[in-house]
């Protein structure tokens, strides 16, 4: 890739894109869960950087969609890989004294179907998508000045804060909590972009700590939510649920209630008191 001098924030994008391309190549030879999840994380970063570019080049409508659309299905499938891993880990935490063979077998079948689908999709994608993305993003990054980065990052952070403020005030739902989690990921990434660009941080170290604590709580909530969701789907077509599974579902629901109370409390303190 072209090593012409670029801004620090683009250099980070370039590094992440290069790593993404290598992971993609590895996965096209042999599919591995760990590498799939690593690629999903890289794509989150790339999408957020593209979101930043779309703010700067606001006159180009649908820029984000145009640049990221070749990766949309891949990203969606990789996220399913992550979800399945989180579900299996959460189930393992609940399986200290009992085993849940029928559900575990169901998850293994789901994994086999998903991995076949995503491997076929990877093979169907042209390897040039990474170089094409690099060229497009570089072209849109060459004229970026610190003031433009400052304005765009501030706009994105303010928008996500407003979304999270609104969600924190509503009756908690799975969607609103998931939205807070995704907004927080964007805020943290954009704040990192600012610091890499030599701009001042928007938030104090204490706020950063609070955001990281909330992010961890949201992660635990999300994992528990996914397990309950998958179990509910698993039993939706069954006539009977054994006592063992009834107790498991009840335990997961209790955990979800506690985790929901915790994340909503943390969210309200952060978004409606400290940051509003």
C-alpha positions, 0 to 999 in steps of 0.5 A: 500500500502507498506509504505517502505521508498521511495524517495520524488518524488515517495511518491508524485506519491504514493499519487496521485495514491491512490487518483486516485484509490479512485476516480475511485472507487467512479466513478464506483458507481456513475458517477460525472463530478467533480470527473471525471475531478479530475481523469483526472488531476491525470492521467496527473500527473501519465503519466508525472511521467511514462514519467520520469521513461521511461527517466531514464530506457531508455534501456527498450523500450516502458516502458511508453506505457507498464505502461500507456496503461491500462489507455489510453482509460479511460484517453481519455474519461475523457478528453472528459468529461473535454472538454464538461464541458469547452464547456458548460461553454464557451457557458454560458459566451456567453448566457447573453442575448440570449439562444441557446436551440438547441445547448444546447440540442445537448450538453446534448445528447452528454453528455448522450452518453459520460457518458454512454460510460465512465461508462461502460468502468470504470465497465469493468476495473479490480480494480487491475490496480491501484495496478499493476501500483503501483507495476510496478512503485515502482519497477522502482523507487527503484534505482533512485538517485538524479543525475538520476532524475536531468539528466532525468528531464533536458532532458525532459524539454529541449525537451519540450522547443525545441518543443515549440520553434519550434511551436512558430516560425511556422504559428499558427495553432490549433495543434501547440498552443495545442502542446505548451499548453501540453508541458508547462503542462509537463515542469511545472510538471517536474519542480515541480518533481525537487523541490520535489526531493531537486534539484534546480529549472531550472527556475527563479521565474520570468520565473515561473510567465511567464509560469503560465501567458501563461498557463492561456492564453492558457487555455482560448484559448483552451476553446474558440477553443473547443466551436468553434470546437463543433459548427462547427461540430453541424452545419456541417449537417444542411442546414441553420444557423439562424442569432443568431448562425451566430452572435455567431460563428462570436463572437467566431471567433473574440475572437479566433483571439485575444486569438491566437495573445496573446498566440503566442506573449507570447509564442514567448517572452518566448520560443524564447527570454527568454529561447533560 
